[in-house]
Amino acid sequence: MKTCHKNSEAVSRLTPEQYQVTQKDGTERPFDNESWDNNEPGLYVDVVSVEPLFASFDKLECSSGWPSFVKPLDADNIIDNRGSSHGIVRTEVRSAHGDSHLGHVFPDGPQEARSSR
């Protein structure tokens, strides 16, 4: 069982949008968010637990308007939750240790992305 390390101090420092997305399972506007067009090398980490989630070299070029990745940096830092919302079955991705909502898995990516999860 993975242990959640939700840091209440870190949560209190989130911007309103970060709080809405990570704590209330919200969605950033596509093409108008902090990470969608970031091409700098580095790691993407959970804003609450600071656990490393994705590496820039695993980022996909896609036209969704949100950052997309082929695979997590460490599968133990990611939890996939299958469910249905908005009338469709989909997989939500959360950080394992901070329990932050990260987004959803879409099945239309490249084959190597689908087989690595």
FIMIPA-580690 format. One record per residue: z, y, x of N, C-alpha, C in turn. Coordinates in steps of 0.001 Angstrom, whole numbers, plus 500000, padded with zeros to 6 digits. Atoms other than C-alpha are relative to their C-alpha. Example, Ala and Ser with C-alpha at 12.3 -4.5 7.8 and 13.67 -1.06 7.14 Angstrom:
500000498810500890507800495500512300500000501200500900/499940498810499180507140498940513670500730501090499230/
//
This chain:
500000498815500837500000500000500000500000501249500882/500097498771499224499039503407501361501062500981499532/498938499062500300501726506059501542499443501407499884/500436498621500209501095509527500156500938500934500764/499227499014499247502213512392502397499660501398499495/500338498700500565501603515274500022501036501008500470/499143498985499421503042518278501779500059501180499040/499891498933501007504356520740499169499766501384500604/500260498716499341504242523591501686498492500210500175/501463499901499851500562522844502425499340500249498644/500556499791501347499821522647498693500206501443499571/499719498613500402501454526054498172499099501012500712/500886499100499247499087527582500781498527499886499602/501391500178500401495895526368499092499499501225499242/500613498946500816493495528941497696499939499485498565/500121500479501387493143528818493902498892498949499841/501082500979500122489810526984494287500369498680500671/499570501233499340491202524474496809501003499248499133/499006500640500859494120523806494466499320499345498800/500692500527501176491847523342491446499222498731500343/500813501152499611489568520931493307500871498833500455/499266501112499388492074518870495314501163499484499162/498803500408500743495078518827492980499748499770498515/500308500109501434493480519133489532498663499312499747/501244500778500099490337517034490241498817500839499533/501085499109500381488035520015489830498756499791500843/501267500067499274484532520573491143499604501397500443/500506498725499486483309523377493365498581500218499458/501372499718500397480114525124492364499061499525501106/500947500439498974477144523517494136499329501198500670/500663498989499165475519525586496907500820501280500156/499149498819499888478435528034496738501421499548500301/498685500491499606481296526320498515500082500004501516/499700499829498576482858526350501949499246499046500928/500499501022499066481302523163503365498565499539499789/501295500625500304477917522454501791498945500244501069/501030499740498995475820524133504494500590500156501409/499367499955498682478233523808507419499360498930500882/500650500933499083476328522225510309500677499955501364/499251500011498739478937522720513033500546498595500263/499409501302499692480092519570514864501513500041499810/498555500062500154483599518443514061500425499009498938/499407500886500996485881516679511623500272500754498709/499586499500501305486446517221507941501334499330499699/498653500528500207490160516818507168500501500386498615/499357499675501265492291516796504037500794501292500175/499301498717499883493613520338503429501496499874499723/498579500192500292496970518899502310500693499178501084/499340500894499038497763516042504711499462500145501417/500699499809498732495403517033507571499507498662500574/500547501267499520494289513391507804498489500157500198/501444499920499772490778513069509311499261499126498996/500714500713501051488291512043506627498562499656500368/501413500190499707484702512497507763499645500707501298/500514499370498785482811513320510952498662500659499677/501239499272500256479974515829511001498762499158500306/501173500821499682477650513241512589499692498981498914/500249500877501138477982511163509381499614500787498744/500376499160501136476974514076507151498529499782499661/501371500187500481473847513586505049499372501339499666/500754498857500492471196516179504475499568499630498583/500382500283501382470898516219500707499937501312499239/500203498775500772470099518700498002500980500128498842/499028499958501094473214518232495874500771501312499943/499207498785499954474900521458497000501439499768500415/498666500348499517478027519621498155499848499217501294/500099500813498781478758518077501548500014498515499620/500117501439500273477817514389501535500030499248501320/499809500768498774478651511696504054499587498553499799/500409501396500027477325508233504897501214499093499886/498805500848499989480798506838505516501196500834500422/498798499302499536484399507893506081500224499717501486/499636500181498594485714508303509614500867498750500152/499111501157500013488434505739508863500181499594498538/499942500456501393488201503710505649501434499970499465/498604500010500447492024503549505534500465501366499504/499626498657500447492101507312504869499335500398498690/500746499730501225489944507058501731500368498972498936/499804500891501142490620505589498298498864500248499023/501039499924501018487797504840495872500608499571498673/499513500314501339488769504941492192498814499975499042/501089500108500967486199503633489746500532500343498625/499589499625501343486383505132486299498842500615499248/501051499350500784484457506842483564500498501361499547/499735498661500496484384510503482803498647500651499745/501246499324500364481771512770481320498953499003499510/500908500974500579480262509688479655499273499102500985/500645500865499010479324507921482901501059499288500834/499126500719499082480906505311485172499679500507501403/500211499494498643481417506695488664501236499725500845/498914500251499054483599506394491750500500501320500554/499344498817499444486033509159492602500513499641501385/499483500189498644487010509562496265501216500911500170/498764499253499757490567510636497178500464499719501423/499390500261498694492385511029500459501182499057499775/498974501023500172494738508110500940501407500545500196/498651499568499645497683509966502457500420501286499294/499683498750500684497483513361500746499695499986498514/500382500163501404496127512125497393499178501183499488/500866498889500397493595514975497333498684499471499447/501315500319500558490516514728495132498942500550500954/501032499599499046487467514826497433498617500086499378/501310499992500642484572514258495059499666498632499449/500470501257500575482467511356493831498908499392500864/501059500738499329480196508691495265498817499938499044/501209500087500808476634508858494005499130498877500550/500730501199499554474502505693494137498563500258500444/501402499734499678471232507459494969499782500433501441/500140499642498591471864508067498674499215498949500755/500731500985499197470188506215501530500679498639499976/499488501368500061470614502428501628501159499787500972/498907500207499031472783502555504786501299500624499520/498786499385500550475212504864502970500601499115498930/499491500848501073475502502520500011500642498741500564/499474501256499480476128499455502162501206500191500915/498891499798499056478748501078504453501317500298499308/498764499661500718481337501882501769500723498779499572/
//
